[in-house]
């Protein structure tokens, strides 16, 4: 039988029409950075498919009050919204919506505008209210009909209300999603054990003994002990002063966490979720339950709204009943793993209390520096020590390894590394093959039993070379694992690399400033060159986060006709109220259509309509302190890598020595869709374009149509891989009857 045509298995977005439909979008509850990005995506995607989209200002209060609070949105009305913090369309608490009378008024206002699709961006209270509204919809319409406020035709025309929720909350306290809109920007609940005061003072004393002068203690707003007694910042201050006599200050961040510009992560998340919400509304039937668009790992999912709300409430019930371990399990695997990692990194013991595995593990950085490398090294060192290993730091990558630049690194040596940019270990692009003999000698001298390599494409190539050299040098027959760390995000086997998020933030912040510089200047187009080698990740995803009009990348070839079409597109844009343009170009996107060429072409073709400016971002994308995402990602992935090393060391230790020479003992640890996955580097060869140093398939190319659609281009969008309705797992079992 002939293989089916791949086109036949695809489902395209353009086949899902929004003609005749009206979508209302509102933000409710506390505001969170990224909400505006979600609103923008809903509006533009809705208009793109032919639906009418309405702002519902001031949340549920605006829905109840109606009038000017319900306003039809236009393409231009969400311009310049992406980079603004908070919520432009407003958010308000609404007591009236909690009453039946208030919900009847809200229903009337929606019917008058023909709105039967609602996109609600808020927390669990807002989403619970939306679900109740949907469940009552038929009875609300009947009330309006019997009181003469609407007729039978209006009841028939508006018979079904569809609800899709997006979680906008800086607290990240909603079950069913790994990240909520606003959490990443807010970062720029488990109670401690009963002896937490003694443990805290012990840690602080140990840090001072290690000559660490600065200690930072972060207290969650709702922190409690195991008796449900609040733990306040002032209580901790008094404890430290009373027990240790340390000079202590309290800073309450408060609403600073809600304010400011949304991070690149929150903009991208909001854009992806907004588009997914419109997809869900278009595909909904009369029997489809209200759902929440969520993120699990790196994949969008749809979950029944009330299952998520039930789970969130079950977590609180477990907390109230002091069943804290159960509460953690209910929060999901991601939360549980994060908490476990935090405990490993913070549970410092005295040297005499540490276990001893008898194994020595080397950690090194290879390739260009990437923000978050130091957080990964800190995590690896501390997790390794906690598991009983001796940890050895290698300076200057494989070159330093060959020269014997190796020394033991202790727990206190990596204090304060999390927020440091660059590579404190030092890193070079040198590959190991030509130094194999000397590296093998150093492995013998220091009795290295395993190796953790944190770096970019050279680190990947290095592991391939070392694993191939095992036949010649038995010293390389040890567990080896690589953690991807590169701003280019070009490593096969992983959707994300440490450092890429920081680079994206540098790009979006620069684009924001550039666009702001043109706020008083009309009709200007900016051409910006990003890094990444042949990998277009930074340009493509940065363009989505910055609201670019066009992005040129190597993975999608372009010619002079497309350049001309983009110029014409911008010429039309200049006739609207949005009189500026943003174009991103990946540095190696095309050998001949250079940044200078594109700048000159746009300048010539745009004469009399717009003028141009260009900016090459260069190495500023590699510098600076790591973003919260990269700090956390580096910490978690390195901890998981060290746990793999521990397991593999035990499995390969036989007859008094470690011997590992199978493919699966030289691995890369990467984020793939929903999970962290170990893949043998030998297996990844077939997935690699070695000439251009990129994976043969790039997951983020699926986001490219989103960028084009949100920039008002007509394009084909394959949605066959879009989220499907799933169910929440780990539902709390009902207690047995007594």
C-alpha positions as CSV (number, residue, x, y, z in Angstrom):
1,X,0.0,0.0,0.0
2,X,1.3,3.4,-0.9
3,X,2.3,5.7,2.0
4,X,-0.4,8.3,2.6
5,X,0.4,11.8,1.4
6,X,1.5,13.9,4.4
7,X,-0.7,16.8,3.3
8,X,-3.8,14.5,3.7
9,X,-3.1,14.0,7.4
10,X,-2.8,17.7,8.1
11,X,-5.5,20.0,9.4
12,X,-5.1,23.6,8.4
13,X,-6.2,26.6,10.4
14,X,-7.7,28.4,7.3
15,X,-10.3,25.7,7.1
16,X,-11.7,26.7,10.5
17,X,-13.8,29.8,9.8
18,X,-14.9,32.3,12.4
19,X,-17.4,34.0,10.0
20,X,-20.6,34.9,11.8
21,X,-19.0,34.4,15.3
22,X,-18.3,36.9,17.9
23,X,-15.6,36.5,20.6
24,X,-15.5,38.5,23.8
25,X,-12.1,38.8,25.7
26,X,-11.7,39.9,29.2
27,X,-9.1,40.0,32.0
28,X,-10.2,39.5,35.5
29,X,-8.7,39.4,39.0
30,X,-5.2,40.7,39.7
31,X,-3.3,41.9,36.7
32,X,-0.3,40.1,35.4
33,X,2.4,40.9,32.9
34,X,1.7,39.2,29.6
35,X,-2.1,39.6,29.8
36,X,-2.0,42.2,27.0
37,X,0.0,39.8,24.8
38,X,-2.8,37.2,25.2
39,X,-5.5,39.9,24.5
40,X,-3.6,40.9,21.4
41,X,-3.3,37.3,20.1
42,X,-7.0,36.6,20.7
43,X,-8.0,39.8,18.9
44,X,-5.8,39.4,15.9
45,X,-6.3,35.7,15.4
46,X,-10.1,36.2,15.8
47,X,-10.1,38.9,13.2
48,X,-7.8,36.8,10.9
49,X,-10.4,34.0,10.7
50,X,-13.3,36.4,10.1
51,X,-14.8,36.7,13.6
52,X,-15.8,39.8,15.4
53,X,-13.8,40.3,18.6
54,X,-14.9,42.5,21.5
55,X,-13.0,44.0,24.4
56,X,-14.9,43.6,27.6
57,X,-13.4,46.3,29.7
58,X,-13.0,46.0,33.5
59,X,-13.6,42.3,33.6
60,X,-16.9,41.0,34.9
61,X,-17.9,44.4,36.1
62,X,-17.8,45.6,32.5
63,X,-19.8,42.6,31.4
64,X,-22.5,43.4,33.9
65,X,-22.5,47.2,33.2
66,X,-22.4,46.8,29.5
67,X,-22.5,50.0,27.4
68,X,-19.1,51.4,26.4
69,X,-17.4,48.6,28.4
70,X,-18.1,46.2,25.5
71,X,-16.2,47.6,22.5
72,X,-15.5,46.0,19.1
73,X,-11.7,45.6,18.7
74,X,-9.8,46.4,15.5
75,X,-6.4,45.2,14.3
76,X,-4.9,48.5,15.1
77,X,-6.4,48.8,18.6
78,X,-4.0,46.2,20.0
79,X,-0.9,47.7,18.4
80,X,1.9,48.5,20.9
81,X,0.1,46.4,23.5
82,X,2.5,43.5,23.5
83,X,5.2,45.2,25.6
84,X,2.9,46.9,28.1
85,X,2.6,45.4,31.6
86,X,-0.6,44.9,33.4
87,X,-3.9,44.8,31.4
88,X,-4.8,47.6,29.0
89,X,-8.5,46.6,29.0
90,X,-8.8,46.8,32.7
91,X,-9.6,44.3,35.5
92,X,-12.0,44.7,38.4
93,X,-13.5,42.7,41.2
94,X,-17.2,42.3,40.7
95,X,-19.6,41.5,43.5
96,X,-22.6,41.8,41.2
97,X,-21.5,39.0,39.0
98,X,-21.7,36.7,42.0
99,X,-25.4,37.3,42.1
100,X,-28.0,35.8,39.7
101,X,-29.3,39.3,38.9
102,X,-25.8,40.4,37.9
103,X,-25.3,37.4,35.7
104,X,-28.7,37.9,34.0
105,X,-27.6,41.5,33.1
106,X,-24.2,40.2,31.8
107,X,-26.0,37.6,29.6
108,X,-28.2,40.4,28.2
109,X,-25.2,42.5,27.3
110,X,-23.5,39.6,25.5
111,X,-26.6,38.7,23.6
112,X,-27.0,42.2,22.4
113,X,-23.6,42.0,20.8
114,X,-24.0,38.4,19.6
115,X,-21.2,37.2,21.8
116,X,-21.4,33.5,22.3
117,X,-17.6,32.8,22.7
118,X,-15.8,34.1,25.8
119,X,-12.0,34.1,26.4
120,X,-11.4,34.7,30.1
121,X,-7.9,35.5,31.3
122,X,-7.6,35.3,35.1
123,X,-7.1,33.2,38.1
124,X,-9.1,30.3,39.5
125,X,-11.9,32.5,40.9
126,X,-12.4,34.2,37.6
127,X,-12.4,30.9,35.7
128,X,-14.8,29.3,38.2
129,X,-17.2,32.2,37.7
130,X,-17.0,31.8,33.9
131,X,-17.9,28.1,34.2
132,X,-20.8,28.8,36.4
133,X,-22.0,31.4,33.9
134,X,-21.8,28.8,31.1
135,X,-23.7,26.2,33.1
136,X,-26.5,28.7,33.8
137,X,-26.5,30.1,30.3
138,X,-29.7,28.4,29.1
139,X,-31.6,29.4,32.2
140,X,-30.3,33.0,31.9
141,X,-31.6,33.2,28.4
142,X,-34.9,31.8,29.5
143,X,-35.1,34.5,32.2
144,X,-34.4,37.1,29.6
145,X,-37.0,35.7,27.2
146,X,-39.8,35.4,29.9
147,X,-39.2,39.0,31.0
148,X,-39.4,40.2,27.4
149,X,-35.8,41.4,27.1
150,X,-35.0,39.1,24.2
151,X,-37.2,37.1,21.7
152,X,-37.3,33.4,20.7
153,X,-35.0,34.1,17.7
154,X,-32.3,35.6,20.0
155,X,-32.6,32.5,22.3
156,X,-32.1,30.2,19.3
157,X,-29.3,32.3,17.8
158,X,-27.3,32.5,21.1
159,X,-28.2,29.1,22.5
160,X,-24.7,27.9,23.4
161,X,-22.0,29.8,25.2
162,X,-18.4,28.6,24.7
163,X,-15.8,29.3,27.4
164,X,-12.0,29.1,27.1
165,X,-9.7,30.2,29.9
166,X,-6.1,31.3,30.1
167,X,-4.5,31.5,33.5
168,X,-3.1,34.9,34.1
169,X,-1.5,35.0,37.6
170,X,1.9,35.9,38.9
171,X,1.4,33.3,41.7
172,X,1.5,30.2,39.4
173,X,-0.9,28.6,41.8
174,X,-3.3,27.0,39.3
175,X,-3.2,23.3,38.8
176,X,-3.0,21.8,35.3
177,X,-0.3,24.2,33.9
178,X,3.4,24.4,34.5
179,X,3.5,28.1,34.0
180,X,0.8,30.8,34.2
181,X,1.0,34.1,32.3
182,X,2.9,36.6,34.4
183,X,4.8,34.2,36.6
184,X,8.1,34.4,34.6
185,X,8.0,38.3,34.8
186,X,7.2,38.2,38.5
187,X,10.2,36.0,39.2
188,X,12.5,39.0,37.5
189,X,4.5,26.9,49.0
190,X,5.6,24.2,50.9
191,X,5.8,24.6,54.8
192,X,9.3,23.9,56.3
193,X,10.0,21.2,58.7
194,X,9.3,21.8,62.5
195,X,13.0,22.6,63.2
196,X,13.2,25.1,60.3
197,X,14.4,27.9,62.6
198,X,17.4,25.9,63.8
199,X,18.1,24.8,60.2
200,X,17.9,28.4,58.9
201,X,20.3,29.7,61.6
202,X,22.7,26.8,60.9
203,X,22.8,27.6,57.2
204,X,23.4,31.3,57.8
205,X,26.2,30.5,60.3
206,X,27.8,28.2,57.8
207,X,27.7,30.8,55.1
208,X,29.4,33.4,57.4
209,X,32.1,30.8,58.3
210,X,32.7,30.5,54.5
211,X,33.3,34.3,54.4
212,X,29.9,34.8,52.6
213,X,28.8,38.3,53.8
214,X,25.4,38.4,52.1
215,X,22.4,36.2,52.7
216,X,19.1,36.5,51.0
217,X,16.0,34.9,52.5
218,X,12.8,34.9,50.3
219,X,9.5,34.6,52.1
220,X,6.3,33.8,50.2
221,X,3.4,36.0,51.0
222,X,1.3,33.1,52.4
223,X,4.2,31.1,54.1
224,X,3.1,28.9,57.0
225,X,4.7,26.4,59.3
226,X,3.3,22.9,59.7
227,X,0.8,24.1,62.3
228,X,-0.6,26.5,59.8
229,X,1.0,29.4,61.7
230,X,2.0,32.3,59.4
231,X,5.7,32.9,58.9
232,X,6.3,36.6,58.3
233,X,9.4,38.4,57.1
234,X,9.5,40.4,60.3
235,X,9.4,37.2,62.4
236,X,12.4,35.8,60.4
237,X,14.3,39.1,60.8
238,X,13.7,39.0,64.6
239,X,14.8,35.4,64.7
240,X,18.1,36.1,62.9
241,X,18.9,39.2,65.0
242,X,18.0,37.4,68.2
243,X,19.9,34.1,67.5
244,X,22.8,35.3,65.4
245,X,23.1,39.1,65.9
246,X,23.3,39.6,62.1
247,X,22.4,43.0,60.7
248,X,19.1,42.2,58.9
249,X,16.8,44.2,56.6
250,X,13.3,43.5,55.3
251,X,12.2,44.4,51.8
252,X,8.6,43.8,50.7
253,X,8.3,43.6,47.0
254,X,4.5,43.9,46.9
255,X,3.1,45.1,43.6
256,X,6.5,45.6,42.1
257,X,6.1,42.0,41.0
258,X,3.0,42.8,39.0
259,X,4.4,45.9,37.3
260,X,6.9,46.5,34.5
261,X,7.4,45.1,31.1
262,X,6.5,41.5,30.4
263,X,9.4,39.1,29.8
264,X,10.0,37.5,26.4
265,X,8.8,34.2,27.9
266,X,5.5,35.7,29.0
267,X,4.9,37.4,25.7
268,X,5.6,34.2,23.8
269,X,3.5,32.1,26.2
270,X,0.6,34.7,26.0
271,X,0.7,34.7,22.2
272,X,0.7,30.9,21.9
273,X,-2.1,30.6,24.5
274,X,-4.1,33.3,22.8
275,X,-3.9,31.6,19.4
276,X,-4.7,28.3,21.0
277,X,-7.7,29.8,22.8
278,X,-9.2,31.0,19.5
279,X,-8.6,27.5,18.0
280,X,-10.4,25.9,20.9
281,X,-13.4,28.3,20.5
282,X,-13.6,27.6,16.8
283,X,-13.5,23.8,17.3
284,X,-16.0,23.8,20.3
285,X,-19.3,22.0,20.0
286,X,-22.4,22.2,22.1
287,X,-21.1,19.3,24.3
288,X,-17.5,20.6,24.6
289,X,-16.8,21.5,28.3
290,X,-15.3,24.8,29.2
291,X,-11.5,24.4,29.0
292,X,-8.3,26.0,30.1
293,X,-5.4,26.4,27.7
294,X,-2.3,25.3,29.6
295,X,1.4,24.7,29.1
296,X,3.0,21.4,30.1
297,X,6.7,21.3,29.5
298,X,6.9,23.0,26.1
299,X,3.6,21.8,24.8
300,X,0.2,23.4,24.7
301,X,-2.7,21.3,26.2
302,X,-6.4,21.9,26.8
303,X,-7.8,20.7,30.1
304,X,-11.4,20.8,31.4
305,X,-11.7,24.0,33.4
306,X,-13.5,22.6,36.4
307,X,-11.1,19.6,36.7
308,X,-8.3,22.2,37.1
309,X,-10.4,24.3,39.6
310,X,-11.2,21.1,41.5
311,X,-7.6,20.2,41.7
312,X,-6.6,23.7,42.9
313,X,-9.2,23.5,45.6
314,X,-8.1,20.0,46.6
315,X,-4.6,21.4,47.1
316,X,-5.9,24.0,49.5
317,X,-8.0,21.4,51.3
318,X,-4.9,19.2,51.8
319,X,-3.0,22.3,53.1
320,X,-5.8,23.1,55.5
321,X,-5.7,19.5,56.8
322,X,-1.9,19.7,57.2
323,X,-1.4,17.0,54.5
324,X,1.5,18.8,53.0
325,X,3.1,16.0,51.1
326,X,-0.3,15.2,49.5
327,X,-0.7,18.9,48.5
328,X,2.7,18.8,46.8
329,X,1.7,15.6,44.8
330,X,-1.6,17.2,43.8
331,X,0.3,20.3,42.4
332,X,1.7,18.0,39.8
333,X,5.0,16.4,38.8
334,X,6.7,19.7,37.7
335,X,6.0,21.4,41.0
336,X,7.1,18.3,43.0
337,X,10.3,18.0,41.0
338,X,11.1,21.7,41.5
339,X,10.6,21.4,45.2
340,X,12.8,18.3,45.4
341,X,15.6,20.1,43.5
342,X,15.3,23.1,45.8
343,X,15.6,20.8,48.9
344,X,18.7,19.1,47.4
345,X,20.4,22.5,46.8
346,X,19.5,24.0,50.2
347,X,19.9,21.0,52.5
348,X,23.6,21.6,53.3
349,X,25.0,19.2,55.9
350,X,28.3,19.2,57.7
351,X,31.1,17.3,56.0
352,X,30.9,14.4,58.6
353,X,27.2,14.0,57.8
354,X,27.6,13.7,54.0
355,X,27.5,10.3,52.3
356,X,30.5,9.1,50.4
357,X,30.0,7.3,47.1
358,X,33.7,7.1,46.3
359,X,33.1,8.5,42.9
360,X,34.7,11.6,41.3
361,X,32.7,13.7,38.9
362,X,34.1,16.4,36.6
363,X,32.1,19.3,35.4
364,X,33.1,21.7,32.6
365,X,31.8,24.3,30.2
366,X,32.4,24.0,26.5
367,X,31.6,26.5,23.7
368,X,30.6,30.1,23.8
369,X,29.4,31.5,27.2
370,X,25.7,31.4,27.9
371,X,23.8,33.0,30.7
372,X,22.7,30.3,33.1
373,X,25.8,28.2,32.8
374,X,26.9,29.2,36.3
375,X,23.5,28.3,37.8
376,X,23.8,24.9,36.2
377,X,27.4,24.4,37.5
378,X,26.2,25.4,41.0
379,X,23.3,23.0,40.9
380,X,25.5,20.1,39.6
381,X,28.2,20.7,42.3
382,X,25.8,20.8,45.2
383,X,23.6,17.9,44.0
384,X,26.7,15.8,43.4
385,X,28.1,16.6,46.8
386,X,24.7,15.9,48.4
387,X,24.8,12.4,46.7
388,X,28.2,11.7,48.1
389,X,30.5,12.4,45.1
390,X,33.6,14.4,45.0
391,X,33.1,17.2,42.4
392,X,35.9,18.5,40.2
393,X,35.8,21.7,38.3
394,X,37.6,21.9,34.9
395,X,38.6,25.3,33.7
396,X,38.5,26.4,30.1
397,X,36.7,23.4,28.7
398,X,38.5,20.5,26.9
399,X,41.6,22.6,26.4
400,X,41.8,23.1,30.2
401,X,41.1,19.4,30.8
402,X,44.1,18.5,28.6
403,X,46.3,21.0,30.5
404,X,45.3,19.6,33.9
405,X,43.3,22.7,35.0
406,X,41.3,20.6,37.3
407,X,40.6,21.0,41.0
408,X,38.1,19.8,43.6
409,X,35.2,22.2,44.1
410,X,33.3,22.4,47.4
411,X,29.7,23.4,48.4
412,X,30.6,26.9,49.4
413,X,32.8,27.6,46.3
414,X,29.7,28.0,44.2
415,X,27.8,30.3,46.5
416,X,26.3,33.3,44.6
417,X,26.9,31.7,41.2
418,X,23.2,31.6,40.2
419,X,22.9,35.2,39.2
420,X,26.3,35.5,37.5
421,X,26.4,35.8,33.7
422,X,29.0,34.3,31.4
423,X,31.1,31.3,32.6
424,X,33.0,31.4,35.9
425,X,34.7,28.2,35.0
426,X,35.9,29.6,31.8
427,X,34.9,28.1,28.4
428,X,36.5,27.5,25.0
429,X,35.4,26.0,21.7
430,X,38.3,23.6,21.5
431,X,37.2,20.0,20.6
432,X,38.8,17.0,22.5
433,X,39.8,14.7,19.7
434,X,43.3,16.2,19.1
435,X,43.9,16.3,22.9
436,X,42.4,12.9,23.6
437,X,45.6,11.3,24.9
438,X,46.2,14.1,27.4
439,X,42.6,14.2,28.5
440,X,42.7,10.5,29.1
441,X,45.9,11.0,31.2
442,X,44.2,13.6,33.3
443,X,41.2,11.3,33.9
444,X,43.6,8.7,35.2
445,X,45.5,11.2,37.4
446,X,42.3,12.6,39.0
447,X,40.4,9.2,38.9
448,X,37.4,10.8,37.1
449,X,34.5,8.4,37.1
450,X,31.9,10.5,35.2
451,X,31.7,13.8,33.3
452,X,29.1,16.5,33.0
453,X,29.5,18.9,30.0
454,X,27.5,22.1,29.9
455,X,27.7,23.9,26.6
456,X,26.7,24.4,23.0
457,X,27.3,22.7,19.7
458,X,31.0,22.1,20.5
459,X,30.0,20.3,23.6
460,X,27.8,18.0,21.5
461,X,30.6,17.4,19.0
462,X,33.0,16.8,22.0
463,X,30.8,14.1,23.5
464,X,30.5,12.4,20.1
465,X,34.3,12.5,19.7
466,X,34.9,11.1,23.2
467,X,32.4,8.3,22.8
468,X,34.0,7.3,19.5
469,X,37.4,7.3,21.2
470,X,36.4,4.8,23.8
471,X,37.9,1.9,21.7
472,X,41.3,3.6,21.8
473,X,41.1,5.0,25.3
474,X,39.4,3.0,28.0
475,X,39.5,6.1,30.3
476,X,36.6,7.5,28.3
477,X,34.4,4.5,29.3
478,X,32.7,6.5,32.0
479,X,29.2,8.0,32.1
480,X,29.1,11.2,30.2
481,X,26.1,13.6,29.9
482,X,25.7,16.9,28.2
483,X,23.4,19.8,29.2
484,X,22.7,22.2,26.3
485,X,23.7,25.8,27.0
486,X,23.8,28.2,24.1
487,X,22.0,31.3,23.0
488,X,21.6,29.9,19.5
489,X,19.4,27.0,20.8
490,X,20.7,24.9,18.0
491,X,21.3,21.5,19.8
492,X,19.5,18.4,18.4
493,X,17.6,16.5,21.1
494,X,16.4,19.5,23.0
495,X,13.7,22.1,22.4
496,X,15.4,24.6,24.7
497,X,18.9,25.5,25.7
498,X,20.2,27.4,28.8
499,X,20.9,30.9,27.8
500,X,18.4,31.3,24.9
501,X,15.8,32.9,27.1
502,X,18.2,35.5,28.3
503,X,19.2,36.3,24.7
504,X,15.5,36.6,23.8
505,X,15.0,39.1,26.6
506,X,18.0,41.1,25.3
507,X,16.4,41.1,21.8
508,X,12.9,42.1,23.0
509,X,14.2,44.8,25.4
510,X,16.3,46.3,22.6
511,X,13.3,46.2,20.1
512,X,11.1,47.9,22.8
513,X,13.6,50.7,23.1
514,X,14.0,51.0,19.4
515,X,10.3,51.2,18.9
516,X,10.0,53.7,21.8
517,X,12.6,55.9,20.1
518,X,10.3,56.2,17.1
519,X,7.2,57.1,19.2
520,X,7.6,60.7,18.1
521,X,8.7,59.8,14.5
522,X,6.2,58.5,12.0
523,X,6.8,56.1,9.1
524,X,10.0,54.4,10.2
525,X,11.2,50.8,9.7
526,X,13.9,49.2,11.8
527,X,16.1,46.3,10.4
528,X,17.7,44.3,13.3
529,X,20.2,41.5,13.0
530,X,20.3,38.8,15.6
531,X,22.8,36.1,16.5
532,X,22.3,32.3,16.1
533,X,24.6,31.2,13.3
534,X,22.4,29.4,10.9
535,X,19.7,28.7,13.5
536,X,16.8,31.1,13.2
537,X,15.4,30.5,16.7
538,X,16.4,33.9,18.2
539,X,15.2,35.8,15.2
540,X,11.9,33.9,14.8
541,X,10.9,33.6,18.4
542,X,12.3,37.1,19.2
543,X,10.1,38.4,16.3
544,X,7.1,36.8,17.9
545,X,7.9,38.4,21.3
546,X,8.7,41.8,19.9
547,X,5.8,42.0,17.4
548,X,7.9,42.0,14.2
549,X,6.5,42.6,10.8
550,X,8.9,40.2,9.0
551,X,11.7,37.8,10.1
552,X,14.3,36.3,7.7
553,X,15.8,33.0,8.7
554,X,18.0,30.3,7.0
555,X,15.4,27.5,7.6
556,X,12.9,29.2,5.4
557,X,14.6,30.4,2.2
558,X,13.5,33.7,0.8
559,X,14.1,35.6,-2.5
560,X,13.8,39.1,-3.9
561,X,10.1,38.6,-4.5
562,X,9.4,38.0,-0.9
563,X,11.5,41.0,0.1
564,X,9.5,43.1,-2.3
565,X,6.2,41.7,-0.9
566,X,7.4,42.7,2.6
567,X,8.2,46.2,1.5
568,X,4.7,46.5,0.0
569,X,3.1,45.1,3.1
570,X,4.9,47.8,5.2
571,X,3.9,50.5,2.7
572,X,0.2,49.5,3.3
573,X,0.8,49.5,7.0
574,X,2.0,53.1,6.9
575,X,-1.4,54.1,5.7
576,X,-2.9,53.0,9.0
577,X,-2.4,54.4,12.5
578,X,0.5,52.1,13.0
579,X,3.3,53.9,11.2
580,X,6.4,52.0,12.1
581,X,7.8,48.6,11.2
582,X,10.2,46.1,12.7
583,X,12.1,43.5,10.7
584,X,14.5,40.9,12.2
585,X,17.2,39.0,10.2
586,X,19.2,36.1,11.5
587,X,22.9,36.6,10.9
588,X,23.3,33.7,8.5
589,X,19.9,33.7,7.0
590,X,21.2,34.3,3.5
591,X,24.7,34.7,2.1
592,X,23.8,37.4,-0.4
593,X,20.8,39.1,1.2
594,X,22.8,40.6,4.0
595,X,21.5,43.0,6.6
596,X,23.1,45.9,4.7
597,X,21.5,44.7,1.5
598,X,18.0,44.5,3.1
599,X,18.5,47.9,4.7
600,X,19.4,49.4,1.4
601,X,16.6,47.7,-0.5
602,X,14.0,48.8,2.1
603,X,15.4,52.3,2.1
604,X,15.2,52.6,-1.7
605,X,11.8,51.0,-2.1
606,X,10.4,52.9,0.8
607,X,11.4,56.3,-0.4
608,X,8.6,58.9,0.2
609,X,6.7,56.4,2.3
610,X,9.1,55.4,5.2
611,X,12.7,55.7,6.2
612,X,14.9,53.0,7.6
613,X,17.3,52.4,10.5
614,X,19.4,49.3,11.1
615,X,20.9,47.7,14.3
616,X,23.3,44.8,14.7
617,X,22.8,43.4,18.2
618,X,26.0,41.4,18.3
619,X,27.4,39.9,21.5
620,X,25.1,41.9,23.8
621,X,22.8,38.9,23.4
622,X,25.3,36.7,25.3
623,X,26.0,39.1,28.1
624,X,24.3,40.2,31.3
625,X,22.8,38.3,34.2
626,X,20.7,35.2,33.4
627,X,16.9,35.6,33.2
628,X,14.8,33.9,35.9
629,X,13.9,31.2,33.4
630,X,17.5,30.4,32.6
631,X,18.5,30.4,36.3
632,X,15.7,27.9,37.0
633,X,16.1,25.9,33.9
634,X,19.8,25.6,34.4
635,X,19.3,24.6,38.0
636,X,16.7,21.9,37.2
637,X,18.4,20.3,34.2
638,X,21.8,20.1,35.8
639,X,20.3,18.5,39.0
640,X,18.5,15.9,36.8
641,X,21.8,15.3,34.9
642,X,23.6,14.6,38.2
643,X,20.9,12.2,39.3
644,X,21.4,10.3,36.0
645,X,25.1,10.2,36.6
646,X,24.6,8.8,40.1
647,X,22.3,6.1,38.8
648,X,24.5,5.2,35.9
649,X,27.7,5.1,38.1
650,X,26.0,2.5,40.3
651,X,24.9,0.5,37.3
652,X,28.3,0.5,35.6
653,X,30.4,-0.1,38.7
654,X,31.7,-3.7,38.5
655,X,34.7,-5.5,39.9
656,X,36.1,-2.4,41.6
657,X,35.8,0.0,38.6
658,X,33.4,2.0,36.5
659,X,33.2,0.8,32.9
660,X,30.6,2.3,30.6
661,X,30.9,1.9,26.9
662,X,27.4,1.6,25.6
663,X,25.7,4.3,23.5
664,X,23.3,5.1,26.3
665,X,26.1,6.0,28.7
666,X,27.0,9.1,26.6
667,X,23.8,11.1,26.6
668,X,22.3,14.5,26.0
669,X,19.6,15.7,28.4
670,X,17.0,17.9,26.7
671,X,13.5,19.3,27.0
672,X,11.3,17.5,24.4
673,X,7.7,18.6,24.4
674,X,6.4,17.6,27.8
675,X,9.4,16.0,29.4
676,X,13.1,16.0,30.1
677,X,14.6,13.2,28.0
678,X,18.0,11.5,27.9
679,X,19.1,10.6,24.3
680,X,22.4,8.9,23.3
681,X,24.5,11.4,21.4
682,X,25.3,8.7,18.8
683,X,21.5,8.4,18.2
684,X,21.3,12.1,17.5
685,X,23.8,12.0,14.6
686,X,21.0,11.2,12.2
687,X,19.0,14.3,13.3
688,X,21.9,16.7,12.8
689,X,22.9,19.0,10.0
690,X,26.6,19.2,10.8
691,X,27.4,21.6,8.0
692,X,25.1,24.3,9.4
693,X,25.2,23.2,13.0
694,X,21.5,22.8,13.5
695,X,18.9,20.1,14.0
696,X,17.4,18.8,10.8
697,X,13.9,19.5,12.2
698,X,13.2,22.6,14.4
699,X,10.1,22.5,16.6
700,X,9.8,26.3,16.8
701,X,9.2,26.6,13.0
702,X,5.6,25.7,14.0
703,X,5.5,29.1,15.7
704,X,6.5,30.9,12.5
705,X,2.9,31.1,11.1
706,X,1.8,32.7,14.4
707,X,4.3,35.5,13.9
708,X,3.1,36.1,10.4
709,X,-0.6,35.9,11.2
710,X,-0.2,38.4,14.1
711,X,1.7,40.7,11.7
712,X,-1.3,40.5,9.3
713,X,0.0,38.2,6.6
714,X,-2.1,35.5,5.0
715,X,-0.4,32.2,5.5
716,X,-1.0,28.5,5.8
717,X,-1.0,27.2,9.4
718,X,-0.9,23.5,10.2
719,X,-2.9,22.9,13.4
720,X,-2.9,19.1,13.3
721,X,-0.4,19.2,16.2
722,X,-2.5,21.6,18.2
723,X,-3.7,20.9,21.7
724,X,-6.4,18.3,22.3
725,X,-8.7,18.1,25.3
726,X,-7.2,16.0,28.0
727,X,-7.9,15.3,31.6
728,X,-6.2,16.4,34.8
729,X,-4.4,13.6,36.6
730,X,-3.6,13.0,40.3
731,X,-7.2,13.8,41.4
732,X,-7.3,13.4,45.1
733,X,-9.1,10.2,46.1
734,X,-12.2,10.4,48.2
735,X,-11.7,9.4,51.8
736,X,-13.1,6.0,52.6
737,X,-16.3,6.0,54.7
738,X,-15.8,5.3,58.3
